[in-house]
Amino acid sequence: SAISEEEKCSLRQGLASSFTEPVSQVATQIAVLISKVARLDCPREWPDLVPCLLTAVKSDSALVQHRALLVLHHVVKTLSSKRLAGDRRLFQELTAGLFAFVLNLWNTHYKSFLDQVCHNHHTYYLTIFI
């Protein structure tokens, strides 16, 4: 390969720390790029990608949470499209606990949303939908 393993590692680390991108279109392209690298390197050469994403989703920063969820979406979508039996088995192992995590996250945000609606906090809508 034309890129050394050290350079690949550095690129993966840089990509995994790009969850603060303020421009949505750039963030989407970064998410797509991460998913393309993940298709080749995850989980064998990039085993900490999904744990890194899950940690970022738990961040106190709404921007970091949103960007991490965007990346997680693209990574899961890309990895789920792999067809070889070995790759599918690795995908199942990698995502075994992911459903419960995302469901819990959904329930937490949904409950918070309903609480805000019940208390007529219309400013909450702006933070959710912007």
N, C-alpha and C positions, 0 to 999 in steps of 0.2 A: 504494500500500500504506500501511496505517496506521502501520507501523513503519519508521523511517528506516533507511537502509543502515548508518549508524554504530551504531545500536542493534542491528541484526541481527548485525553483526560482533562487537560486545561480547557478545551472547548466545552466539554460536558459540564464542568464546574461553572464556567461562565454562563452557559445557557440555564443551568439550574438556579442561578441567582438573579435571573432577569424578571422577577415577579413584580417589579415596581415601575414598569414601563407605563407612562401616563397616556400615551396615544393608542387608542383601541386598535387601529389598523396595524400598527407596528406590533402590538402585543399579539394579535392574531397570527401574524407572519412568524413571530418567534415561537408561538405554540405549534404551528405547522412544522417549523424547522425542528423543534424538539421531538415531535412525533416521528419525523423522518429518520432522525438519528436513533431514536428509540427502536424503530423497526429493525434496524441493523444491530444495535448494541444492547438492547434491553431484553432480558435481565442479565445475560452472561457478563458483558463488559460494563454494564451500568446498573448494577443491582440496587443501588440506593435511589434510583429515580422515583419510584412510586412512594417509598417512605418519605422522601424529600417533598414530594407534592402534597402528601397528606399532612405533613408538618406545616407547610405553607398555608394550607386550607384552614388550619387552626389558628392562624395569625390574628392578632388584634386589629391589624390593618385591613379594612374592607377592600382596598385595591389589591393587596397581596392575595387575599382570599379569592377574589374574583379572577385574577390572573392565573392562580394555581388551578382553579376549577376549569378554566378555559384550556389550560395545558393538559390537565387530566382527561378532559373530554377528547381532545385530539389524540392523545397517546392511546387511550383505551380503544377509540375508533380505529386507529391504525393497527394496533396489535391484534385486534379481533379479526382483522381481515386476512391474517396469515393462515395459510391452508395446510401446511405440512403437519403431520400428526405430532411430531415432537414440539413444534412451535405452539400448537394449540394446547398441548399439555402444559407447557411453560406458562402460557397465558392464563390457564385455569388456576395454576398454582399462584401466580402473581396477583390475580384479582380475587382470590378466595374470600378475603375479608373486606373487600372493597364495597360490596353491596351493602353490608350492614353499616359500614361507616357512612356511606352516602345517604342511606335511608335515615340514619340518626340525624345527620346534618339537615336533611330536608325537613324532618319533623320539627327540629329545633327552630329553623327559620319560619316554617309555616305557622307554628304556634306563636312565635313572636309577631308575625304579620297579623294574625287574627286578633291577638291582644291589642295591637296598635289600632286596628280597625274598630274594635269594640270601644276603645277609649277616644275615638275621633282624633287621632294624631295624624293629620294629613301630611305633615312634613316627613313622616316616615315613608310615605309613598315615593317621595322624591329621591330618597337615598336608595330605595330598592330598585326603582325603575330607571335610574339614570346611569 
